[in-house]
Amino acid sequence: MAESPQLLIVGARDTGYSVSIAFLFVESADVCVARVAARVRADGHDVPESDIRRRFTRSIRNFWVIYRELADNWVLLYNGTPTLEDIAVGARSQTAVRDSDQFAAFLALVGDLP
């Protein structure tokens, strides 16, 4: 079984590496489902919708609750427009917000997770 990202981050830091995370998000799992459907129509590979929805929820929670506090620095990027939008940056639990509306939308996603 593959090593968990949490263990990988801790192991890297313990051996002297600096860990940076860039986390990209969109506003809903529905957007992810639509993107995969478009990829399949273009002869790309499919992912079951249940997996997409589970991963959407899990990845947001894990980034915000676990990974960002383990990384030396991180950046949060919104990927729902043609170009990435820089939303926030930080070092572990320290945060500098660059787009307060999108950051509030991201935190609402975190808060809405089961």
N, C-alpha and C positions, 0 to 999 in steps of 0.2 A: 504494500500500500504506500502511496506517496506521502511524503512528509507534509504536515500541515503548514500553511503559510505562517502561522504564529510561531511554530518551532523553527522554521527557516529564518524568519526575521531575528528571533532571539539568538539563534546559532551564529548568524552572520555578525551581529553586533558583538557577541561574545568573543569572536575571533578577530575583531578589530575593523570590520567593515562599517561604513556609514550607509544607512538604509534610507532611501528616499522612495516615497510612494506617490504616484499620480493616479487619482481615482476619478474616473469619468462616470457621470450619471445622466439619466434622462428622467422625465417626470413620472413615468409609470411603466409597469410591466407590459401594458398594452402596446406601448411604443416599441418595446423590445420584440414582442410577438410579431408586430407588423414588419419590423426590419428583417426578422428571420424569414417571414413569408415572402418578402421581396427578394431576399437572397435565394430562396428555393426556386422562385420563378425564373431567376437568372442562372439556373443550374448549380446553385450552391448547395451546401449540405443543410439538412434539416435538424432541428432540435425539438423534442417534444414540448408542447406548450406548458405542461406541468413543470418540466425542468426549468424552463425560462422563468416562470413565475416564482418558483422556489429560489432559484439563484438570484433573482432581482432582490428579493427580500433579504436573503442571507448575506449577499455581498454588501448591501448598504449598511446593515447592522454591524457586520464584522469590521468593515472599514472604520466606522465611527466609534464603535465601542472598544474594539481591540487593536486593530492594526495601526491607526494613526498615533496612538499613545506609545507604541513600541518603536515606531520609525523615528529617525533623527529629524527628518523633515517630510512634509507632505504638501500636496496641492490638490484642491478639489476643482474639477472642471465640469462644466455643463456641456453635454454633447447632443443637445436637442436642436441645434441650429447648424447652418452650413460650416461655421467655424467654431472651434472650441471657445467657450467663455470661461475666463479665469474667475472663480467664485471666491475662493479663500485659500490661504496658505497657512502653514503652521509648523511648529516644532513640538512634537508630542501633543500635549493638551493645550498648548498656546495657539491662539488663532488670530489671524489678521484677515478680516472680511473685506473683500474687494467689490462684491455686488450683494448688497444687503437683501434685496428682494429674492434673488435666486438662492441665497444662503438660507433665508427663512423657508423657502419652498423645500430645500433639501432637509432641513431640520424637521419640517412637517412630515416628510417621508419617514424619517427615523422614528418620530413620535407615533406615527400611524401603524408601525409594524407590530404584528402580533408577538 
